């Protein structure tokens, strides 16, 4: 009977099988001007519940990013890409309303209705 492989050898085996470089595996982080990031944060701070929701197409246009981000079927990816950029500023981004809207919220603030 063969002895099962150790966890270390299994981990090493996985690393040997893994891809070494995937440069195009996901959409890149969206590049935004610092002024726009500060404006988004300020809008959250000025809102009574520290969040605001905006129609996806209007957000894409205001941000000046590729129109491909305005597809409601891909709004989750848009919010994820924006979220990686805005996390540094303490802002969370989510797609709501079946992808028709983006919600911007300060990290650490409770959602309304919670």
C-alpha positions in Angstrom: 0.0 0.0 0.0 1.4 3.4 -1.0 1.7 6.1 1.6 -0.3 9.3 1.0 1.7 12.3 0.0 2.5 14.9 2.6 0.8 18.3 2.5 4.2 19.9 1.7 4.7 17.7 -1.3 1.1 18.2 -2.5 1.6 22.0 -2.2 4.9 21.8 -4.1 3.1 19.8 -6.8 0.4 22.5 -7.1 3.0 25.2 -7.4 4.8 23.3 -10.2 1.5 23.0 -12.1 0.5 26.6 -11.6 0.8 29.3 -14.3 3.8 31.5 -13.7 2.5 34.7 -15.3 -1.0 35.7 -16.4 -0.9 39.2 -17.6 -4.4 39.3 -19.1 -6.4 37.0 -16.7 -8.5 39.9 -15.5 -9.4 43.4 -16.4 -6.8 45.9 -15.2 -7.6 48.2 -12.3 -9.4 51.3 -13.6 -7.2 54.3 -13.8 -8.8 57.4 -12.2 -7.6 60.9 -11.5 -6.9 61.6 -7.9 -9.4 64.5 -8.1 -12.2 62.1 -9.1 -11.4 59.7 -6.3 -11.4 62.6 -3.8 -14.7 63.8 -5.3 -16.3 60.3 -4.9 -15.1 60.2 -1.2 -16.4 63.7 -0.6 -19.8 62.8 -2.1 -20.0 59.8 0.3 -19.0 62.0 3.2 -21.6 64.6 2.3 -24.4 62.1 1.9 -26.6 61.6 5.0 -26.0 57.8 5.0 -22.4 58.0 3.7 -23.3 56.4 0.3 -24.8 57.2 -3.0 -26.2 55.3 -6.0 -25.8 56.4 -9.6 -27.0 54.9 -12.9 -24.2 52.8 -14.4 -24.0 54.6 -17.8 -23.8 58.0 -16.1 -21.1 56.8 -13.7 -19.1 55.4 -16.6 -19.4 58.7 -18.5 -18.5 60.8 -15.5 -15.5 58.7 -14.7 -14.3 58.9 -18.3 -13.7 55.2 -18.6 -14.3 52.8 -21.5 -18.0 52.5 -22.6 -17.6 48.7 -22.3 -17.9 49.1 -18.6 -21.5 50.4 -19.0 -23.0 47.0 -19.8 -25.3 46.0 -17.0 -24.5 42.3 -17.6 -20.9 43.1 -16.7 -21.6 45.6 -13.9 -20.2 43.2 -11.3 -16.8 43.4 -13.1 -17.0 47.2 -13.4 -17.7 47.5 -9.6 -14.9 45.0 -8.9 -12.4 46.9 -11.0 -13.5 50.3 -9.5 -13.4 48.8 -6.1 -9.8 47.8 -6.4 -8.9 51.4 -7.2 -11.2 53.0 -4.7 -10.4 50.7 -1.7 -7.3 52.8 -1.0 -9.6 55.8 -0.5 -11.8 53.8 1.9 -14.7 53.4 -0.6 -16.6 50.3 -1.5 -18.3 49.9 -4.8 -21.2 47.5 -5.6 -23.5 46.8 -8.5 -27.2 47.0 -7.5 -30.5 46.9 -9.3 -29.6 44.0 -11.6 -26.5 45.9 -12.7 -28.2 49.1 -13.7 -26.6 51.1 -10.9 -23.4 51.5 -9.0 -23.4 52.2 -5.2 -20.4 54.0 -3.6 -20.1 53.6 0.1 -17.6 54.6 2.7 -15.9 51.6 4.3 -17.0 51.0 7.9 -20.4 52.7 7.4 -23.5 50.6 7.9 -25.8 50.2 5.0 -29.1 51.9 5.3 -31.7 49.4 6.6 -29.1 47.3 8.5 
